[in-house]
Amino acid sequence: MKVIKRYNQHRRDLHIDMECENCKAVETDNAAYDDTNFWVNVVPSFECKECGKSSNDLGIKPKDTGTKYPEGFQI
């Protein structure tokens, strides 16, 4: 699953819309956390509800989306 939209961010909590790289299904309004661990480790392991594949299953490396605030920054 890849992130196609980020919105409603409050501090580090936000919502994302994602699209499956395999079947192109779109999932909306998923809760997310804006830190490097979430973008690099958690997002690639999200499985599509339609086909059951994740970016890790497909061998796709995560794109660095960057965080709104620097790592370790207290908000």
BAPA-262088 format. One record per atom (N, C-alpha, C): residue in one letter; x, y, z. Coordinates in Angstrom, 1 decimal, decimal comma, always signed. Layout:
// BAPA-262088
<doza><residuo>A</residuo><px>X</px><py>Y</py><pz>Z</pz></doza>
...
***
This chain:
// BAPA-262088
<doza><residuo>M</residuo><px>+0,9</px><py>-1,2</py><pz>+0,0</pz></doza>
<doza><residuo>M</residuo><px>+0,0</px><py>+0,0</py><pz>+0,0</pz></doza>
<doza><residuo>M</residuo><px>+0,9</px><py>+1,2</py><pz>+0,0</pz></doza>
<doza><residuo>K</residuo><px>+0,6</px><py>+2,2</py><pz>-0,8</pz></doza>
<doza><residuo>K</residuo><px>+1,3</px><py>+3,5</py><pz>-0,8</pz></doza>
<doza><residuo>K</residuo><px>+0,4</px><py>+4,6</py><pz>-0,4</pz></doza>
<doza><residuo>V</residuo><px>+0,9</px><py>+5,6</py><pz>+0,2</pz></doza>
<doza><residuo>V</residuo><px>+0,2</px><py>+6,7</py><pz>+0,7</pz></doza>
<doza><residuo>V</residuo><px>-0,1</px><py>+7,6</py><pz>-0,5</pz></doza>
<doza><residuo>I</residuo><px>-1,4</px><py>+8,0</py><pz>-0,7</pz></doza>
<doza><residuo>I</residuo><px>-1,7</px><py>+8,9</py><pz>-1,8</pz></doza>
<doza><residuo>I</residuo><px>-2,2</px><py>+10,3</py><pz>-1,2</pz></doza>
<doza><residuo>K</residuo><px>-2,5</px><py>+10,3</py><pz>+0,1</pz></doza>
<doza><residuo>K</residuo><px>-3,0</px><py>+11,6</py><pz>+0,6</pz></doza>
<doza><residuo>K</residuo><px>-2,8</px><py>+11,6</py><pz>+2,2</pz></doza>
<doza><residuo>R</residuo><px>-2,3</px><py>+12,7</py><pz>+2,7</pz></doza>
<doza><residuo>R</residuo><px>-2,2</px><py>+12,9</py><pz>+4,1</pz></doza>
<doza><residuo>R</residuo><px>-3,1</px><py>+14,1</py><pz>+4,5</pz></doza>
<doza><residuo>Y</residuo><px>-3,8</px><py>+14,0</py><pz>+5,7</pz></doza>
<doza><residuo>Y</residuo><px>-4,7</px><py>+15,1</py><pz>+6,1</pz></doza>
<doza><residuo>Y</residuo><px>-5,0</px><py>+15,0</py><pz>+7,5</pz></doza>
<doza><residuo>N</residuo><px>-5,7</px><py>+16,1</py><pz>+8,0</pz></doza>
<doza><residuo>N</residuo><px>-6,1</px><py>+16,2</py><pz>+9,4</pz></doza>
<doza><residuo>N</residuo><px>-5,0</px><py>+15,9</py><pz>+10,4</pz></doza>
<doza><residuo>Q</residuo><px>-3,8</px><py>+16,5</py><pz>+10,2</pz></doza>
<doza><residuo>Q</residuo><px>-2,7</px><py>+16,2</py><pz>+11,1</pz></doza>
<doza><residuo>Q</residuo><px>-2,9</px><py>+17,1</py><pz>+12,3</pz></doza>
<doza><residuo>H</residuo><px>-2,8</px><py>+16,5</py><pz>+13,5</pz></doza>
<doza><residuo>H</residuo><px>-2,7</px><py>+17,2</py><pz>+14,8</pz></doza>
<doza><residuo>H</residuo><px>-1,5</px><py>+16,7</py><pz>+15,6</pz></doza>
<doza><residuo>R</residuo><px>-0,5</px><py>+17,5</py><pz>+15,8</pz></doza>
<doza><residuo>R</residuo><px>+0,7</px><py>+17,0</py><pz>+16,3</pz></doza>
<doza><residuo>R</residuo><px>+1,3</px><py>+15,9</py><pz>+15,4</pz></doza>
<doza><residuo>R</residuo><px>+1,4</px><py>+14,7</py><pz>+15,9</pz></doza>
<doza><residuo>R</residuo><px>+1,9</px><py>+13,6</py><pz>+15,1</pz></doza>
<doza><residuo>R</residuo><px>+0,9</px><py>+12,7</py><pz>+14,6</pz></doza>
<doza><residuo>D</residuo><px>-0,4</px><py>+12,8</py><pz>+15,1</pz></doza>
<doza><residuo>D</residuo><px>-1,5</px><py>+12,0</py><pz>+14,6</pz></doza>
<doza><residuo>D</residuo><px>-2,1</px><py>+12,6</py><pz>+13,4</pz></doza>
<doza><residuo>L</residuo><px>-2,4</px><py>+11,7</py><pz>+12,4</pz></doza>
<doza><residuo>L</residuo><px>-3,0</px><py>+12,2</py><pz>+11,2</pz></doza>
<doza><residuo>L</residuo><px>-3,8</px><py>+11,1</py><pz>+10,5</pz></doza>
<doza><residuo>H</residuo><px>-4,4</px><py>+11,3</py><pz>+9,4</pz></doza>
<doza><residuo>H</residuo><px>-5,1</px><py>+10,3</py><pz>+8,6</pz></doza>
<doza><residuo>H</residuo><px>-4,5</px><py>+10,3</py><pz>+7,2</pz></doza>
<doza><residuo>I</residuo><px>-4,6</px><py>+9,1</py><pz>+6,6</pz></doza>
<doza><residuo>I</residuo><px>-4,0</px><py>+8,9</py><pz>+5,3</pz></doza>
<doza><residuo>I</residuo><px>-5,0</px><py>+8,1</py><pz>+4,4</pz></doza>
<doza><residuo>D</residuo><px>-4,9</px><py>+8,3</py><pz>+3,1</pz></doza>
<doza><residuo>D</residuo><px>-5,5</px><py>+7,5</py><pz>+2,2</pz></doza>
<doza><residuo>D</residuo><px>-4,4</px><py>+6,7</py><pz>+1,5</pz></doza>
<doza><residuo>M</residuo><px>-4,7</px><py>+5,4</py><pz>+1,2</pz></doza>
<doza><residuo>M</residuo><px>-3,7</px><py>+4,6</py><pz>+0,6</pz></doza>
<doza><residuo>M</residuo><px>-4,2</px><py>+3,8</py><pz>-0,6</pz></doza>
<doza><residuo>E</residuo><px>-3,3</px><py>+3,5</py><pz>-1,6</pz></doza>
<doza><residuo>E</residuo><px>-3,7</px><py>+2,8</py><pz>-2,8</pz></doza>
<doza><residuo>E</residuo><px>-2,8</px><py>+1,5</py><pz>-2,9</pz></doza>
<doza><residuo>C</residuo><px>-3,4</px><py>+0,4</py><pz>-3,2</pz></doza>
<doza><residuo>C</residuo><px>-2,6</px><py>-0,8</py><pz>-3,4</pz></doza>
<doza><residuo>C</residuo><px>-1,9</px><py>-0,8</py><pz>-4,7</pz></doza>
<doza><residuo>E</residuo><px>-0,6</px><py>-1,1</py><pz>-4,6</pz></doza>
<doza><residuo>E</residuo><px>+0,2</px><py>-1,2</py><pz>-5,9</pz></doza>
<doza><residuo>E</residuo><px>-0,1</px><py>-2,4</py><pz>-6,7</pz></doza>
<doza><residuo>N</residuo><px>-0,8</px><py>-3,4</py><pz>-6,2</pz></doza>
<doza><residuo>N</residuo><px>-1,1</px><py>-4,6</py><pz>-6,9</pz></doza>
<doza><residuo>N</residuo><px>-2,4</px><py>-4,5</py><pz>-7,6</pz></doza>
<doza><residuo>C</residuo><px>-3,5</px><py>-4,2</py><pz>-6,9</pz></doza>
<doza><residuo>C</residuo><px>-4,9</px><py>-4,2</py><pz>-7,5</pz></doza>
<doza><residuo>C</residuo><px>-5,5</px><py>-2,8</py><pz>-7,7</pz></doza>
<doza><residuo>K</residuo><px>-4,7</px><py>-1,7</py><pz>-7,2</pz></doza>
<doza><residuo>K</residuo><px>-5,2</px><py>-0,3</py><pz>-7,3</pz></doza>
<doza><residuo>K</residuo><px>-6,4</px><py>+0,0</py><pz>-6,4</pz></doza>
<doza><residuo>A</residuo><px>-6,7</px><py>-0,8</py><pz>-5,5</pz></doza>
<doza><residuo>A</residuo><px>-7,8</px><py>-0,5</py><pz>-4,5</pz></doza>
<doza><residuo>A</residuo><px>-7,4</px><py>+0,6</py><pz>-3,6</pz></doza>
<doza><residuo>V</residuo><px>-8,3</px><py>+1,5</py><pz>-3,2</pz></doza>
<doza><residuo>V</residuo><px>-8,1</px><py>+2,6</py><pz>-2,4</pz></doza>
<doza><residuo>V</residuo><px>-8,7</px><py>+2,4</py><pz>-1,0</pz></doza>
<doza><residuo>E</residuo><px>-8,0</px><py>+2,7</py><pz>+0,0</pz></doza>
<doza><residuo>E</residuo><px>-8,5</px><py>+2,6</py><pz>+1,4</pz></doza>
<doza><residuo>E</residuo><px>-8,4</px><py>+4,1</py><pz>+1,9</pz></doza>
<doza><residuo>T</residuo><px>-9,5</px><py>+4,5</py><pz>+2,5</pz></doza>
<doza><residuo>T</residuo><px>-9,5</px><py>+5,9</py><pz>+3,0</pz></doza>
<doza><residuo>T</residuo><px>-9,6</px><py>+6,0</py><pz>+4,5</pz></doza>
<doza><residuo>D</residuo><px>-9,2</px><py>+7,1</py><pz>+5,0</pz></doza>
<doza><residuo>D</residuo><px>-9,3</px><py>+7,5</py><pz>+6,5</pz></doza>
<doza><residuo>D</residuo><px>-8,7</px><py>+6,5</py><pz>+7,4</pz></doza>
<doza><residuo>N</residuo><px>-7,4</px><py>+6,1</py><pz>+7,1</pz></doza>
<doza><residuo>N</residuo><px>-6,7</px><py>+5,3</py><pz>+8,0</pz></doza>
<doza><residuo>N</residuo><px>-5,9</px><py>+6,1</py><pz>+9,0</pz></doza>
<doza><residuo>A</residuo><px>-5,9</px><py>+5,8</py><pz>+10,3</pz></doza>
<doza><residuo>A</residuo><px>-5,2</px><py>+6,5</py><pz>+11,3</pz></doza>
<doza><residuo>A</residuo><px>-3,7</px><py>+6,3</py><pz>+11,1</pz></doza>
<doza><residuo>A</residuo><px>-2,9</px><py>+7,3</py><pz>+11,3</pz></doza>
<doza><residuo>A</residuo><px>-1,4</px><py>+7,2</py><pz>+11,1</pz></doza>
<doza><residuo>A</residuo><px>-0,7</px><py>+8,0</py><pz>+12,2</pz></doza>
<doza><residuo>Y</residuo><px>+0,6</px><py>+7,8</py><pz>+12,2</pz></doza>
<doza><residuo>Y</residuo><px>+1,5</px><py>+8,5</py><pz>+13,2</pz></doza>
<doza><residuo>Y</residuo><px>+2,7</px><py>+9,0</py><pz>+12,4</pz></doza>
<doza><residuo>D</residuo><px>+2,9</px><py>+10,2</py><pz>+12,5</pz></doza>
<doza><residuo>D</residuo><px>+4,0</px><py>+10,9</py><pz>+11,7</pz></doza>
<doza><residuo>D</residuo><px>+5,4</px><py>+10,8</py><pz>+12,3</pz></doza>
<doza><residuo>D</residuo><px>+6,0</px><py>+9,6</py><pz>+12,2</pz></doza>
<doza><residuo>D</residuo><px>+7,4</px><py>+9,4</py><pz>+12,6</pz></doza>
<doza><residuo>D</residuo><px>+8,0</px><py>+8,5</py><pz>+11,6</pz></doza>
<doza><residuo>T</residuo><px>+9,3</px><py>+8,4</py><pz>+11,5</pz></doza>
<doza><residuo>T</residuo><px>+10,1</px><py>+7,7</py><pz>+10,6</pz></doza>
<doza><residuo>T</residuo><px>+9,7</px><py>+6,2</py><pz>+10,6</pz></doza>
<doza><residuo>N</residuo><px>+9,6</px><py>+5,6</py><pz>+11,8</pz></doza>
<doza><residuo>N</residuo><px>+9,3</px><py>+4,2</py><pz>+12,0</pz></doza>
<doza><residuo>N</residuo><px>+8,0</px><py>+3,9</py><pz>+11,3</pz></doza>
<doza><residuo>F</residuo><px>+7,0</px><py>+4,7</py><pz>+11,4</pz></doza>
<doza><residuo>F</residuo><px>+5,7</px><py>+4,4</py><pz>+10,8</pz></doza>
<doza><residuo>F</residuo><px>+5,8</px><py>+4,4</py><pz>+9,3</pz></doza>
<doza><residuo>W</residuo><px>+6,5</px><py>+5,4</py><pz>+8,7</pz></doza>
<doza><residuo>W</residuo><px>+6,6</px><py>+5,5</py><pz>+7,2</pz></doza>
<doza><residuo>W</residuo><px>+7,5</px><py>+4,4</py><pz>+6,6</pz></doza>
<doza><residuo>V</residuo><px>+8,5</px><py>+4,0</py><pz>+7,3</pz></doza>
<doza><residuo>V</residuo><px>+9,5</px><py>+3,1</py><pz>+6,8</pz></doza>
<doza><residuo>V</residuo><px>+9,1</px><py>+1,6</py><pz>+7,1</pz></doza>
<doza><residuo>N</residuo><px>+8,6</px><py>+1,4</py><pz>+8,3</pz></doza>
<doza><residuo>N</residuo><px>+8,3</px><py>+0,0</py><pz>+8,7</pz></doza>
<doza><residuo>N</residuo><px>+6,9</px><py>-0,4</py><pz>+8,7</pz></doza>
<doza><residuo>V</residuo><px>+6,0</px><py>+0,5</py><pz>+9,1</pz></doza>
<doza><residuo>V</residuo><px>+4,6</px><py>+0,1</py><pz>+9,3</pz></doza>
<doza><residuo>V</residuo><px>+3,8</px><py>+0,2</py><pz>+8,0</pz></doza>
<doza><residuo>V</residuo><px>+3,9</px><py>+1,3</py><pz>+7,3</pz></doza>
<doza><residuo>V</residuo><px>+3,1</px><py>+1,5</py><pz>+6,0</pz></doza>
<doza><residuo>V</residuo><px>+3,4</px><py>+0,3</py><pz>+5,0</pz></doza>
<doza><residuo>P</residuo><px>+4,7</px><py>+0,0</py><pz>+4,8</pz></doza>
<doza><residuo>P</residuo><px>+4,9</px><py>-1,1</py><pz>+3,8</pz></doza>
<doza><residuo>P</residuo><px>+4,3</px><py>-2,5</py><pz>+4,2</pz></doza>
<doza><residuo>S</residuo><px>+4,0</px><py>-2,6</py><pz>+5,4</pz></doza>
<doza><residuo>S</residuo><px>+3,4</px><py>-3,9</py><pz>+5,9</pz></doza>
<doza><residuo>S</residuo><px>+1,9</px><py>-3,9</py><pz>+5,9</pz></doza>
<doza><residuo>F</residuo><px>+1,3</px><py>-2,8</py><pz>+5,6</pz></doza>
<doza><residuo>F</residuo><px>-0,2</px><py>-2,8</py><pz>+5,5</pz></doza>
<doza><residuo>F</residuo><px>-0,7</px><py>-3,7</py><pz>+4,4</pz></doza>
<doza><residuo>E</residuo><px>-1,6</px><py>-4,5</py><pz>+4,7</pz></doza>
<doza><residuo>E</residuo><px>-2,1</px><py>-5,4</py><pz>+3,6</pz></doza>
<doza><residuo>E</residuo><px>-3,4</px><py>-4,9</py><pz>+3,1</pz></doza>
<doza><residuo>C</residuo><px>-3,6</px><py>-5,0</py><pz>+1,8</pz></doza>
<doza><residuo>C</residuo><px>-4,8</px><py>-4,5</py><pz>+1,1</pz></doza>
<doza><residuo>C</residuo><px>-5,9</px><py>-5,4</py><pz>+1,5</pz></doza>
<doza><residuo>K</residuo><px>-7,1</px><py>-4,8</py><pz>+1,7</pz></doza>
<doza><residuo>K</residuo><px>-8,3</px><py>-5,5</py><pz>+2,1</pz></doza>
<doza><residuo>K</residuo><px>-8,9</px><py>-6,3</py><pz>+0,9</pz></doza>
<doza><residuo>E</residuo><px>-8,5</px><py>-5,9</py><pz>-0,3</pz></doza>
<doza><residuo>E</residuo><px>-9,1</px><py>-6,5</py><pz>-1,5</pz></doza>
<doza><residuo>E</residuo><px>-8,2</px><py>-7,8</py><pz>-1,9</pz></doza>
<doza><residuo>C</residuo><px>-6,9</px><py>-7,6</py><pz>-2,1</pz></doza>
<doza><residuo>C</residuo><px>-6,1</px><py>-8,7</py><pz>-2,6</pz></doza>
<doza><residuo>C</residuo><px>-5,2</px><py>-9,3</py><pz>-1,5</pz></doza>
<doza><residuo>G</residuo><px>-5,1</px><py>-8,7</py><pz>-0,3</pz></doza>
<doza><residuo>G</residuo><px>-4,2</px><py>-9,2</py><pz>+0,7</pz></doza>
<doza><residuo>G</residuo><px>-2,7</px><py>-9,0</py><pz>+0,6</pz></doza>
<doza><residuo>K</residuo><px>-2,3</px><py>-8,2</py><pz>-0,4</pz></doza>
<doza><residuo>K</residuo><px>-0,9</px><py>-8,0</py><pz>-0,6</pz></doza>
<doza><residuo>K</residuo><px>-0,4</px><py>-6,7</py><pz>+0,0</pz></doza>
<doza><residuo>S</residuo><px>+0,9</px><py>-6,7</py><pz>+0,4</pz></doza>
<doza><residuo>S</residuo><px>+1,5</px><py>-5,5</py><pz>+1,0</pz></doza>
<doza><residuo>S</residuo><px>+2,6</px><py>-5,1</py><pz>+0,1</pz></doza>
<doza><residuo>S</residuo><px>+3,2</px><py>-3,9</py><pz>+0,3</pz></doza>
<doza><residuo>S</residuo><px>+4,4</px><py>-3,5</py><pz>-0,4</pz></doza>
<doza><residuo>S</residuo><px>+5,5</px><py>-4,5</py><pz>-0,2</pz></doza>
<doza><residuo>N</residuo><px>+5,6</px><py>-5,0</py><pz>+1,1</pz></doza>
<doza><residuo>N</residuo><px>+6,7</px><py>-5,9</py><pz>+1,4</pz></doza>
<doza><residuo>N</residuo><px>+6,5</px><py>-7,2</py><pz>+0,6</pz></doza>
<doza><residuo>D</residuo><px>+5,3</px><py>-7,7</py><pz>+0,5</pz></doza>
<doza><residuo>D</residuo><px>+5,0</px><py>-8,9</py><pz>-0,3</pz></doza>
<doza><residuo>D</residuo><px>+5,4</px><py>-8,7</py><pz>-1,8</pz></doza>
<doza><residuo>L</residuo><px>+5,2</px><py>-7,5</py><pz>-2,3</pz></doza>
<doza><residuo>L</residuo><px>+5,5</px><py>-7,2</py><pz>-3,7</pz></doza>
<doza><residuo>L</residuo><px>+7,0</px><py>-6,8</py><pz>-3,9</pz></doza>
<doza><residuo>G</residuo><px>+7,7</px><py>-6,7</py><pz>-2,9</pz></doza>
<doza><residuo>G</residuo><px>+9,2</px><py>-6,3</py><pz>-3,0</pz></doza>
<doza><residuo>G</residuo><px>+9,4</px><py>-4,9</py><pz>-3,3</pz></doza>
<doza><residuo>I</residuo><px>+8,4</px><py>-4,0</py><pz>-3,0</pz></doza>
<doza><residuo>I</residuo><px>+8,5</px><py>-2,6</py><pz>-3,3</pz></doza>
<doza><residuo>I</residuo><px>+9,1</px><py>-1,9</py><pz>-2,0</pz></doza>
<doza><residuo>K</residuo><px>+10,1</px><py>-1,1</py><pz>-2,2</pz></doza>
<doza><residuo>K</residuo><px>+10,7</px><py>-0,4</py><pz>-1,1</pz></doza>
<doza><residuo>K</residuo><px>+9,9</px><py>+0,9</py><pz>-0,9</pz></doza>
<doza><residuo>P</residuo><px>+9,8</px><py>+1,3</py><pz>+0,4</pz></doza>
<doza><residuo>P</residuo><px>+9,0</px><py>+2,4</py><pz>+0,8</pz></doza>
<doza><residuo>P</residuo><px>+9,6</px><py>+3,7</py><pz>+0,3</pz></doza>
<doza><residuo>K</residuo><px>+8,8</px><py>+4,6</py><pz>-0,2</pz></doza>
<doza><residuo>K</residuo><px>+9,2</px><py>+6,0</py><pz>-0,6</pz></doza>
<doza><residuo>K</residuo><px>+9,3</px><py>+6,8</py><pz>+0,7</pz></doza>
<doza><residuo>D</residuo><px>+10,4</px><py>+7,5</py><pz>+0,9</pz></doza>
<doza><residuo>D</residuo><px>+10,5</px><py>+8,4</py><pz>+2,1</pz></doza>
<doza><residuo>D</residuo><px>+9,6</px><py>+9,6</py><pz>+2,0</pz></doza>
<doza><residuo>T</residuo><px>+8,6</px><py>+9,6</py><pz>+2,8</pz></doza>
<doza><residuo>T</residuo><px>+7,6</px><py>+10,7</py><pz>+2,7</pz></doza>
<doza><residuo>T</residuo><px>+8,0</px><py>+11,9</py><pz>+3,6</pz></doza>
<doza><residuo>G</residuo><px>+9,0</px><py>+11,6</py><pz>+4,5</pz></doza>
<doza><residuo>G</residuo><px>+9,4</px><py>+12,7</py><pz>+5,4</pz></doza>
<doza><residuo>G</residuo><px>+8,3</px><py>+13,0</py><pz>+6,5</pz></doza>
<doza><residuo>T</residuo><px>+8,8</px><py>+13,5</py><pz>+7,6</pz></doza>
<doza><residuo>T</residuo><px>+7,9</px><py>+13,9</py><pz>+8,6</pz></doza>
<doza><residuo>T</residuo><px>+7,7</px><py>+15,4</py><pz>+8,7</pz></doza>
<doza><residuo>K</residuo><px>+6,6</px><py>+15,8</py><pz>+9,2</pz></doza>
<doza><residuo>K</residuo><px>+6,3</px><py>+17,2</py><pz>+9,3</pz></doza>
<doza><residuo>K</residuo><px>+7,2</px><py>+17,9</py><pz>+10,3</pz></doza>
<doza><residuo>Y</residuo><px>+7,6</px><py>+17,2</py><pz>+11,4</pz></doza>
<doza><residuo>Y</residuo><px>+8,5</px><py>+17,7</py><pz>+12,4</pz></doza>
<doza><residuo>Y</residuo><px>+9,7</px><py>+16,8</py><pz>+12,5</pz></doza>
<doza><residuo>P</residuo><px>+10,9</px><py>+17,4</py><pz>+12,8</pz></doza>
<doza><residuo>P</residuo><px>+12,1</px><py>+16,6</py><pz>+12,9</pz></doza>
<doza><residuo>P</residuo><px>+12,0</px><py>+15,5</py><pz>+14,0</pz></doza>
<doza><residuo>E</residuo><px>+12,7</px><py>+14,4</py><pz>+13,8</pz></doza>
<doza><residuo>E</residuo><px>+12,7</px><py>+13,3</py><pz>+14,8</pz></doza>
<doza><residuo>E</residuo><px>+13,2</px><py>+13,8</py><pz>+16,1</pz></doza>
<doza><residuo>G</residuo><px>+12,5</px><py>+13,5</py><pz>+17,2</pz></doza>
<doza><residuo>G</residuo><px>+12,9</px><py>+13,9</py><pz>+18,5</pz></doza>
<doza><residuo>G</residuo><px>+12,3</px><py>+15,2</py><pz>+18,9</pz></doza>
<doza><residuo>F</residuo><px>+11,7</px><py>+16,0</py><pz>+18,0</pz></doza>
<doza><residuo>F</residuo><px>+11,1</px><py>+17,3</py><pz>+18,3</pz></doza>
<doza><residuo>F</residuo><px>+9,9</px><py>+17,1</py><pz>+19,1</pz></doza>
<doza><residuo>Q</residuo><px>+9,9</px><py>+17,8</py><pz>+20,3</pz></doza>
<doza><residuo>Q</residuo><px>+8,7</px><py>+17,8</py><pz>+21,2</pz></doza>
<doza><residuo>Q</residuo><px>+7,7</px><py>+18,8</py><pz>+20,7</pz></doza>
<doza><residuo>I</residuo><px>+6,4</px><py>+18,3</py><pz>+20,5</pz></doza>
<doza><residuo>I</residuo><px>+5,4</px><py>+19,1</py><pz>+20,0</pz></doza>
<doza><residuo>I</residuo><px>+4,4</px><py>+19,5</py><pz>+21,1</pz></doza>
***
